[in-house]
Structures are given as structure tokens and as C-alpha cells.
Amino acid sequence: MSLPNRSIESRRRFLQLLAITAGGVCMGGIPLFVRAGELPHLTDADPTAKAMNYIEDATASKNALYRVGSLCANCQFYRGPDAGYGICQLFPGKAVNAKGWCSSYTLQKA
């Protein structure tokens, strides 16, 4: 059973538009990667940060859940340098301090 020419042409047109759109996205139509330096820094005052007990400098933490050495820099959710600011999956759109900590800290697996 063969398909009518109209449906083959529609499918071909759809695939062409899909390829053009995908190419445009890959060439910079939508930013695929954002650097932490381009994002606003997360602060202790942010509502999400408060809910997760985020501390910008954990070395001075008095939180009972904090354990010495548990820093954003060695958390599985953090991507970035060991000093300065990086990106955390838990705080999209904000840069977190590598010396920071939150109650969702999970040691990065080796």
C-alpha cells in the first residue's frame, strides 16, 4: 500500500523544518552553555537558599548539619572551579560560591 504524494511531501517538509530549526539552535539561537561569571551570585537572602539552609561561606558555619570539609566545591551538584563561583543544579540561574554549603550537600563520587 503506498502513501499519497501529499503525505510524503508533508513529511519531507516537516523534516526539513526540523533540521533547519535544530541547526539554528546549535549555531547560537539559544545559548546552550552559561558560565557562572554571567549569572547573579546566590546569597543567603534568596528564598530558595533560605529553604535549603545555603551558607555562602561554610567555613564560618554554625549550622548543626554542616560537617567540616563539606563544601559546594566537592558536592555532586556543583560544576565549576574549586575557588570562586560555579553552577549548582539545585539553584538554576544563580552562581554559588565554591566555599558555600546547603542542606542538600552530597559528596561527589570519585
N, C-alpha and C positions, 0 to 999 in steps of 0.2 A: 504494500500500500504506500503510495507516495504522498508527500505533503504538497499542498497547493503552493505555487510560487510566492504568493503573498506572505505566507507564514515563514518561508525561508528568508525572504528579503527582510522581514521584520526582525527575525533573529539575528541576521547578519548586521543590520543597523544597530541593534541593541549592543552586540559585542563590540562594534567599532566605537560606540559612545563610551562603553565601559573602559576600553583600552585607553581612549583619549583622557578620560577623567582620571584614571589611575596614574597615567603618565604625568598629568598636571600636578597631582598631589605629590608625587615623588620628586618633581622638579622644583618644589618650593611653594606650591599653592597653599599648603597647610604646613606649619612648622612641625617636623617630626621629632626634633630633639630640642629641649630647652636647657640652657646652662643655669646652674644655681645662681651665678652672678647676675642674671637677668630677672630673678624673682625677688619679691619683697621678703625680708627676713621674718621668720616666725618669732613672736615674742611670747612671754609668759602671759600677757594680757589677752591674747587671742582666745575666743570661746572654745575652739576645739582643743587648743593647747591646755587650757584650764581643765577641760573634761578628762584629758589624758595625763594630767599632772606634769606637763612638759616643763623642764627647767633648762634655761638657755646655757647655763654653766653648771653642770652637775658636780664639778669638783668642790663647789660650795654648798651642796645639797644637804638639807636636814630632813628630807623625806625618809620615813622608816622603810620604804620599799627599795630605796636606792642601795645598790651594792657598789663598793669601790671598784673602779675599772669598767663599770657598765656605762659606756658612752655611745652616743649615736654613731661615732666613727667605727665601732665594731658590732653594730646591730645589723641584722639581716635585711632590714627595710631601708637602710641608708645606702646611697650611692654618691660617692664624692671623695674628696681628699681627707686625710687624717687630721688636717688643721684647716680652719676656715669654715666655709659653708658648703653644704651639699643638698641633695634632693632625697626626701623621705617619701616612701609610698603612702604613709599614713597621713601626711599633710600635703596633699596635692596643691600646687600653685604657690607654695612657700618654700623658702630655703631654710634649712635647720643648721644649727651650729654643731660642728663635729664633736665639741665638748658637751653637747646637750644630752638630755635623757628624758624618757617618758615612761609611763607605767606599762606600755606595750613593748618595752625593750625585750628583744630576743637575740641571744648571742648568735653571731654569724657562724655558720658551719664551715669548717675548714675545707 
